[in-house]
Amino acid sequence: MQTQRHTITQLVTPEILVQRARDLAPVLAQRSDQANEARMIPAETIADMKYAGLFDVLKPKKYGGFEMDPQVFYDVQMALAEGCMSTAWVYGVVGVHNWQIALFDPKAAEDVWGGGDHSVLIASTYMPKGQVKKVDGGFRFSGRWGFSSGIDHCDWVFLGGLIFNEGQPPEYRTFLLPKSDYEVIDTWHTMGLKATGSKDIVVKDVFVPEYRTHKASDGFMGTNPGRDEFTANLYKLPFGQIFVRAVSTAAIGGLQGALKCFIDFGGNWTGNMGAKTSEQVPAQMAVADTSVAIDEMKTTLKRNFGELLEGIKLNQPVDLNTRLMYRYQASLVVERCARHAYQLHSACGGRGIFTDFPLVRFFMDILSARAHYANNPDIFGRNYGSVMLGRENTDFFV
């Protein structure tokens, strides 16, 4: 099956992949109640996304990937989110790891995919919770992390940790561990994004070789160990720019799903007091404002990555201030989506409080996405503004 699939996918284009995601969206919507009840994405959904080649968008060609532009990846994510935002969230977080591993020493990717199964997935939780001790050839590593989305479907995990060197600031690294080195603890009982299965990870004094770690500073400076092996311009993009969009873009697709739901509902609904929703000014403005916001957010996303890639191509990297602006724009997405989802929800009247109303699921998922650290615009807006006012930059995850 794997050989047949890779023969077929030689003809795959970005348009085909996005259409496959769109075709899958109604299926995801049908599975959403089951997925929320189970508090994890169904195995058949992961299998469907693998078979469609969706996890291969950013993956190195050496391991069966397409090495496509990130705009394709985010288009796929938004299309999936119109059916189920939890699925799109897991796709974004897990799928972006197939890009990040190309930044590591190439031996790390070989550990994951060198056995021949190129469909193996990697989960993550980047909290700097790792307790790290330097030893010969690598590190002893322990800790407990939360929010590992899609972990039940993954055989490896990226975990965050700090290395303390005397007289120097802490050094942040990502550590790559196999399934045998960690335990999954089910803590995932939430109001939204229920099906992401973002459980806790526990590690007890395991050895991680040096080559299975990645320095955040290398991701910022573009001095990644994998740069000589994985040479596509895609892998020269700053890690911070890629990752933060992976945890905000599902909300754009979720808002699109909420808008479609509201239009389907509002076009024909007459409330208990005899008023048609389609004739109400709040409903009309909610639809108009949401549609414009979605268009603006998609346009900004594509413009930003277009400029980042063009800068790499011309060997004229985008300057720090612009990267800080892009970071702030990414952090604004979910809060903006939440405001428009609330506007739509408010225009539903009494129908909007029933849990079987599909718009409620989108609303709660978007609100839950706002809780991610990367989706807090206050932090990144303050830093961007202060740098513009002449102060030192404090964020290197850009």
N, C-alpha and C positions, 0 to 999 in steps of 0.2 A: 504493500500500500504506500509506503513512504517513497519508494522509487517512482511509482506511478504519479504520485502527487507532485513530485519535483519536476517530472517531465512536463506535466500540465502547466505548472506555474512559471515555466520559462516564458510563457506568453502573457503573463499577468501584467496589467497596467494599473496605475493609480485609480483610474475610473472603475475598473473591474472590482478592485478591492473595496472601494467605497460603496459600490452597488451591492456587493455581497453583504456588507454590514447593514445597508438599508433593508435588504431582503430578510435579514435575520431579526431585525427590530420587532416586527409583529410577533414572532415566535417568542422572543424574550419577554414581551408584554404578557403573553399567555402564561409564561412560566413564573412571572413575578411573585404571585401569591405563594406558590410553592417555595420559591427561593427565599422569600422573607420569613416564612415559617421555619424553614430549615436553618436560617441565618448563615447561608452560604450559597454560592453560585452552584447550580446543578452540574454534575460531571458532564452531562450531555452538552451543556452550553459551552464549556471549555473545549470539549471535543469538536463542536461545530466551529468555533473560532479558529482552532488549530487547522482543521481541514480546509477552511476558507483561506488560510494563509495570513490571517490578520496579525498574528504574533510575529510574523516575519518582516513586517514593514521596515523596522529599524535594525534588524539583525544583520550581522556581517554575511556577505555572500559566501564566504568560506564555509559557513555552517547552514547553508540553504536559505539565507535571508535575501532581501531585495535591496537593502541600502537606499531606500527612498527618502525623499525630503520629509522633514517632520510635519509639514503641513498635511501630508497624506495621512500620517498617523493620527493627527488630531481630527481630521475629517472623519476617519473611521470611528474614532471615539465618540464624536458628537452624534453620528448616525446610530450607533448602538444605544446611546443614552436616550434617544427618543422612544425606545422600547422599554429599557430598564437602566436607570442611572447607576444602580449598584454594579451591574455587569460592566458598564462603561468605565466605572471607577477602577474596578479590578483590572480591566484591560489596559487602562492608562498606566497604572502603577506597575503592574507586572510586565507589560509590554515594553516599557521604557528601560527595563533592566537589560533587555536584549541589546540595547544601545550602550548602556553604561559599561557592560562587561568588556566592550572593545577598548575601554580606557585603561583597563588593568594590564598587567603583564600578560602576554598571550597564553602563558601556561594556565591561567585561570579559566579562560574560555575552553581550553582543551580539557580541563578537569570536568567541566559541565557537559560539553557536547562531544568530546573526543571518543566516547564509547559508541558513537554512531546514531544515538537517538537525539536528533536536533530539535525535537519538540519539547525537551525538558524546560521547565519554567523556574524562574527565580522570584522569590518574594522579597520583602524588605521591611525594615523599620529603622529609620535613620536617627532616632533619638540618640544623643551621645551618652548612652547608659553603660557602655562596655567598660569593664574593669580590666585594664591592660597591663601586662607585665612582659617586658622584653626578655627573650631567651634566645639561645643560639638558633639561628635560622628563621626566627619569627617571633610569635607572641603566645603567652598563655592568656586565655580570654574567658571572661565570665560576665554574667549580668542578666537583667530582666528588662524586656522591652514591651511596649504596647503597640496596638494598631498595625498588625501585620496583615494587610489586606490580601485575600486570596491564598493564604498560606497553606490551606488544605490541598491545594492543587499543585504545589511546588515541591521540588526536590532539593532546592538550595535557597539560601537567604542571604541578603545583604544586611549587616547590622552596623550601627554607628558606635564609635568609641573614641575616646580622647587619649592621646599619648602625652604624658607630662615629662618635659625635659627641663632640668634645673636652669633657671635664669631666662627661660624662653616661654612665650605664650603656649597654651596647649595646642597640640597638633591633632586636628580632626581627620579620622580615616574611616573608610567603609571596609568592613571585614566580610569576606565571603566564606560561608560555612555550609557543609552538606547536611542533609536531613538527619544523619546519624549523630550529629553534634548538638542538636537542640531538641527541646521539648515544647510542644504547643499546649497552652493553657486556655481553655474556653472561657473568656470573660465577656463575650460579645452580646450584650443585651442593650439595644439602643433604640432611639426613637425614629431614626432614619438610616439610610444606607445599611439596612439590616442584613441584606444578602451578601455584603462584602466579606463577612466572616473575618473581620480584622482582629484576630486574637492575639494573645500575649505569647512571647517567646522567652524561654529560659535556657541559659547556657551555663554549664558548670565546669569550669576549668578545663577547657579544651585547647589544643594546639592549633594555631592558624599560621601557616607559612607566610613569610614576607610577601611572596608574589601574589597571594590572595588578599592583599590589602590595596586600597587606593587612597592617595592623599587628596584632600579637598583642595589643597593649594595647586596640585597638578591640574585638577579640573578647571580651576580659575585661570591659570597661566597658560594652559594648553600644552603642558609638558608631560603628558600622560605616557606611562610605560608602553602602552599599546600602539603608539602613533606610527611606528615603523612597520608594523604588521597590518594594521587597519588604517589605510591611508585615505579613504574617501573623505571629502570635505564634511560630510555628515558628522564624523567623529572629531572634527576640530571645533565644533560648536561648544560653548561653555555649558558645563553640566547644570549649573543653576538655572539657565534659561530653559533647558529641556525639561528638567524635573518639575519645576513649579507649574508649568503648563499642563503636565500630566495629572496634577491634582486639582486643577481649576476648570479644565475644558469640558469635563463631563457635565458640569453645571449648565453650560451653554446648550448642549443637547437636551439636558433635562428640562430647561426652560422652553425649548422648542416643543418638546413633548407636552408640556403643560399648556402651551399656547394652542396646540392642535386639539387637545382635550377640551379646552374652553370654547374654541370655535365650534367643535362638534356639538357641545352642550348648549352654548348660548344662542346658536343660530335658530334653534327650535323650541327653546324653553320658555314657558309662561309660568311665572311665579304664582304662589298661593293667593296673592292679592290682585292677580289678573294682569300684571305688567309683563310685557315681553322683554326678556333680557337684551335682545338685539336692539331694542329701542332706547335702552338706558345709557346715558352719557358715561357713567363710570365704566360700563362694560366696553363701550366703543373706544374710550381712551386707553383702557387697559390693553386691549388688543393692538391698538396703534403704537403705544409706547413700547410694548414688549417686542413687537416685530422690528421696530427701529433699533432697539437696544441689541437684539440678537445680531442684526446685520452689522452694527458698529463693532461689536466684540469680535465677530469672525473676521472682519476686515482688518482690525488692528493685529490680531493674531497672525494672519498671513503676511501682512506688511512687515511685521517685526522679524519673522524668520526669513523672509525674502531678503531683508537688508543684512541680517547676520550672515547668511550664506553668500551674498554678493560680496560682502567685505572680505570673507575668507578667500573667495575665488580671485579677488583682485589683490590679495595680500595687504588689505587695508582694514584691519579689524575695527569693528564698531567701538567707539571710545567708552570709557567707564560711565560717564554721565548718561549716555544713551542706554547702556545696559541697566543702570539703576532705574531709569524711566520704564524700560520694558518690565523690570522686576515689579515695580509698583503697579503697572497696568495689569499684570498677571494676578496680583493679589486683590485687585478690585473686582475681578470677574464674579466671584461667588456672591459677594455682598450685593453687587448690582443685580445678579440673577434673583437673589432672595427678595429684594425689593419688588421686582416685577412679578415674581411668583405670588407674593402677598397681594399685589394689586389685582391680579387675576382671581386669586382665591376670594378676596373681599367682594368681588363683583358676582360671585356665585350665589350669594345669599345663603339661605338655610341649607341648600343642597351641599354646600362645601364642607359641612361639619361631619358628614358621614364617611366612615372609613372605606366604604366600597366605591367611593368616587375617585377615579384614577388620578385626578389632579392633586389629591391629598398626598399620594405617594411621592409625586414629583416634588411637591412643596417641602415635605419632611426630609427628603433626600438632599435637596439643595441646602436647607438649613443645617443639616448635619455636616455637609461638606465645608461649611463656613468655620467649623471648629478646628480644621487643620491649621497648624502654625503658619504654613505658607500662604494661607488665605486670609490672614489678618492684615488689612491694608494700613492700619495705623503705624505699625512697626516700620514698614518699608516706605511709606509716604514720608514719615518724619526723617528717615535717613536720606532719602532722595532730596527733600527740601533743604536739609541742613548742608548737604554737599553743594547744592546750588548757591547757598549762602556763604560758602567758603570754609566750611568745617570739614574735618576728616571723615572719609567713608568708614563705616563700621560693619558693612555687610560685604563679604567676599563670596557669597553664594549667588553670584550673578554671572 
